[in-house]
Amino acid sequence: MAKISINLQKGTVEKEKTKGEVIVGIDLGTTNSLVAYINTEGFPVTVKDSDGKNALVPSVIWFNGEQTVVGTAAKDKLIEEPHNTIFSVKRLMGKSYNDIRDYQGFFSYTVIDNDTDERLVKVRVGDKFYNPIELSSKILFELKLRAEAALGMEIQKAVITVPAYFNDAQRQATRDAGRLAGLDVLRIVNEPTAASLAYGIGLNKDEVKTIAVFDLGGGTFDISILRIDNGIFEVLSTHGDTFLGGDDFDRAIMQYWMTQNVIDPQLLQENRALAQDLRLRAEAAKKTLSFQDTYTDKLNNYTLKLSRNEFDVLAEPLVQRTLDSCAAAMRDARIPLEDIDEVVMVGGSTRIPLVKESVDKFFGRAVDDSINPDEVVALGAAVQADILAGNQKDILLLDVTPLSLGIETVGGLMDVIIPRNSKIPIKAGRQYTTSVDGQIKLKVAAYQGERDLVADNRKLGEFVLKGIPPMPAGLPKIEIHFLLNADGILKVRAKELRSGVEQTVEMRSPYGIPEEEMGKMLLESIQNAKTDMKIRALIEARTEAGQVLQATEKFLKQNVEIFSKEEVEGVLAQAKGLQEAIDGEDKDLIHNCMEALNEYARPLAERAMDKTISEAMKGKMI
Ligand code: AMP
C-alpha cells in the first residue's frame, strides 16, 4: 500500500510513488460531473478532456438511436432534440412520479411513472424506457472511460458524492448507478464533506472545527454546517433550494433586457433559437461581470449591455434567498455565527462577486475560495478515495439522519427508533411483543418522518417476520433493530429472542424526499404537534383499554365457576361501559372506565388468585 502524507493547509497530498490501484472520486452533479484522482506526485487532480482544458462533463445524455452520447456534444443537442436529450437526471434519482409532478414542465423530455406500486419515475426516449439509475450510469460510465484513458489503466473502484440531504433511496440509487457502470462504489460521500477534505480540513487528527459549506451551482443551492472533531465529520444541519442557481441569474438578466426594450419579447416567443442565443449571452454577461465592470455585446442588430451595478440589483433578491437559507441552517445547527471557523465556497456561481461579498458579510469572515469551485467536490472525493485506499486510517466520516426513522405500532402509531439528527452510522433497537394469543407472524413496517401517525409519514418498506412459535400475547420478545450505515442506507432486523427466529431486510424508500418536502414535513410536524399528541394519547388509551377488555374476557372464562351471576353481570356491565368509551373520542373517559373496571374486578381477581394458590398448594409440603 502506498504511504501518503497530506499537506493540511492546501489539501494536497504528497505520496511515495506507487503503481497501486487507483480509486477515483466522482462528483455526479445536476449540471456537470467530474472525476478526479490522486496523481503520482500525490496531488488530487481532475481528469481533463482530450485537449487537456476542461474537466467538466455536462451531465447530459443524447440518445442518437441506440447510441448514447454524454457531455458537451449531448448538451449541444438540447435545443435541437429536446425529447432525446436528457439533463438534470440527478433531480429524478430515487423519486416517484408524484414527487416531480409539480415541476414536470421543467423537463423537456418525457417523464412517466413505472406502473409499479412504488410509482418510481422513468424517462421515455423514442419507444424505450430508462430509469434514473440507468441514465446516471451512462454519465458514470463516461467518467470511468475518461479516467481510464487519462490513467492508462482499468478503473474499478470509486467514491461518489451526493448532497448531504439525499435520503436512503437516493443514495442507494446512486450506488446502483455506479454498479451498473461497472464501478465498485466504496463509499457515498456528502458533497460538503468532500469540499472540506479538498481544503485539507479534517485531515489533521487533533483538529476541531465548525465550517459552513456554501454551494451555489447551476440549478441548485445547498448550505451545510459541518463539525469536524478528531477526524470525524458530522453534518450539523443542511438547508437549501433545489431550484436556485446560476440559471436564475441568467434568467434575471434576460428579463431585464426584455423590460428595457432591448429585445422584443414577442420575437423571442416565436424564435426559439434567438431566445437560446440570448440566454447564452445573458450567461456570458454574468460571467464577464465576475471580473469586469461592464459587459457589451451584439446579438443580430441588438446591442446588449449590462453594468456590474445593474447586475447587482438583479442578483440581490436571489442572493438574499441564499442568505435566508444560511440563517435557517445556522438556526438548525444551534450555534452562533462566531462559532463558524471557515466558510468554503463550492459551485460555479460562487464566482459572482456579490455572492462572495454577501456571504463574507453574513458569516463575518473572508470565505475560502482558493480551489476552483467547480472542481472542489471531485478533488475532495479523490482525497476520500485515497483515505479508503488505506492511506489515512484515522479519518471517519460521520453524518446525521435528517428525519426520524421508526416502525408502525398498534393503532397506526409511529414509534421512533432512530430520532432525527442522530449521528450515523448508528445502531438502535427496541423490544416489542405480540398483542394476540398464538400470534405466529408480525408485520414490521418502517417509516421516516416526524408525525405521530404513520399515515402522515413516509413508508420505507415492510416485511413479515414469520415462524414465531405460538405463545400467549405479550410473551414473545421481538427485538426490532435498525442499522443506518455510513451511506445512509437502512437495514431493519426483527428477531424473536425466545425462539431465535429472525429476518433482516434492507429498506429502500419508494419515494425520495425532495428537500422542500422535507422542510414541509418538519413544519407540519410542528404545526400539528398538539393535535398529533391528542390523537396519540387517544389511540394509546384505546389500545390499552382493548387489552384490558381481552384480559377481562379471558379472566371471566377461566374463573366462571367461582363468581356469582351478579358478579359476572357486574363485570360485563363495566366492560360494556369501557367498550362504549373506546368507541368514543374521550381519552379521559376511557381511562376512567378502565379504572372503574379494575376497581370492580380487583376483589374478584384476588379471590381467583387465592383459589389458584390454594389449589397449587394442595397435597404439597412446604
Ligand atoms: P456548477 O453547477 O457548479 O457547474 O455551476 C455552473 C454555474 O456556474 C453556471 O450557472 C455558470 O453560469 C456559473 N458560472 C461559471 N463561471 C462563472 C463566473 N465566472 N461567474 C459567474 N457564474 C459562473
Residues whose N, C-alpha, C, O or C-beta is under 5 A from the ligand:
A	BS01	AMP	T31 N32 L216 G217 G218 G246 D247 E283 K286 K287 S290 G347 G348 S349 R351 I352 D374
